[in-house]
Amino acid sequence: MTVGLLTAENLGNLLMLCFLQAVLGFDNLLYISIESQRAPVAYQRAVRFWGIILALALRFFGHEVVPMSKTTFYFPVVVLVAVEAVQSGYSRKLNAERRAVAARR
């Protein structure tokens, strides 16, 4: 029964899928590293770390997205709200640090 699975064509397809996964994974890493430069310097390492963890989790445990399902609609909304919350926290902390430095002068 499994003899038909080990054909040259199937092995070639498996190698191609592995290659595509590697290319897409590298693309994710590149994008995360570029986008992390937009964060304050003190937080860039954490942004890269959590971005890579999230990308790996979505790659390994992701599920098929059904067009216009509730998940498809709400997922970007939740991500945008989370990004806004994190970014506003960073902005508040950065502004507080700037005010503290200005007060010392």
Residue pairs with C-beta under 8 A, 6 or more apart in sequence:
21 59
24 59
25 55
25 59
28 52
28 55
28 59
29 52
29 55
32 47
32 48
32 51
32 52
32 55
33 48
35 47
35 51
36 44
36 47
36 48
36 51
37 44
39 47
39 90
40 90
40 94
43 90
65 71
65 72
66 72
